[in-house]
Amino acid sequence: MTETLLKIAFILVGLFLIYKLIFSGKRGLSLFEMHFKDGRLISHKGKIPEKFQRECKAIAKSEKLTCVVRAEKSGGVRLHVSANVSDAIIQRIRNQFPFEYYDKKTVDNSRQAG
């Protein structure tokens, strides 16, 4: 009886670990997230570049968008927009996004030429 319970517990722990390894690593570090409903920004998380936020609000207001705009960093920066938004509007949002703001390379000033 005890051996059977230990075997079942061991199998369950193994399945749980396999599940976590497969499904937990898909998303990167979330930089920010903006939620729009009927063209208005209803909530946001993270640090959003001011100009990008202003431009997104203007696009959402003019198009009466209900969507989520999210930026993640996994290697490079990726911008995700809800699937219910047309490709033309997604492209307008991507054109406003400051990828260069996040792609800045750190400069090592310790070895400056003298």
N, C-alpha and C positions, 0 to 999 in steps of 0.2 A: 504494500500500500504506500509506504513512504517512498520507495524507489520510484513508483509510478508518478507520484506528485512531484518529485524532484526532476524527473524527465520532462514532465509537462511544463514546469516552471522554467527549466533550461531552454526548452524550445520556444516558449513565449518571449523570454528575454532575448534570444537570438533573433526572432522575428522582429521584435521592437527595434533592435539595433540595426538590422538590415533596412527597415523602413526609414529610420532616421538618416542613415547614410545616403540612401537613394533620394529622398525627397527634401532634405533640409538644405542642401547646398545649392539650390537652383537660383536663389535670389541673392543679389549683391547687397551692399550697404546702401540703405535708402538715404538719399541726400535731402529730398523734399517731396511733398505730395500736396496737390491742390485739388479740391473738390468743387465743381461748378454745378449749379442747378438753375435751369432756365436763364442762363447768362449771368448769374451772380456767383461770386466766390463765397461759398458757405462755410468752408473750413480749410485750413492748411496746416502742415507740419513741416518742420525743418527750416533751414535758412535758404530763402529764395532770392535770387538776384533781383533788385528792385525794378530795373528796366524790363526784365523778362516778365515779372509779375504784372506790371502795368500793361505791357503789350498783350499778354494772355487775357487779362480782364477785358481789354478793348475787343479782342477777337471774339471772346465768349459772349460779350454783350451784343455785338453786332449780329452774331449768328444764333443767339439764344441757345447756347450749348448746355447740355447736361452730360458731364463727363468727369474723368479723373486724369490729371496730368501728373506723372511721377518720374523722378530721375533717380537712377541707381548707379552705383559705382561698383563694377566688378571688372577689374582690369582698367577699361576705359569707362567713360560716362555714357549711359544709355538713357534715352528719353522715351517713356511709354505714355501713350494716350489711349483712352478707352476705344474699344472696337466700334462703338456706335457713332463715331465721328467720321466724316467723309475724308478721303485721302487728300483732297485739296486743302482742307482746313488743317489736317495733321501736318502737311508740308509747310503751311504758313506758320504754325506754332514752332516747328523744327527750325525754320529760318530765323526765328527770333531768339532761339536758345543760344546762350553764350558758351559754346563748347570750349572755347579757348580759355575761359575763366577757370575751368576745372582741369585743363590739360597743362597748366603751368608746371614747368620742371623746377625742382628746387636747385638753387645755385649754391655751389660750395665755395664760400668766400675765404676759407681757411688757407687756400693755396693760391693767393693772387701773385701774379708776376710783379716783381718790384723793380 
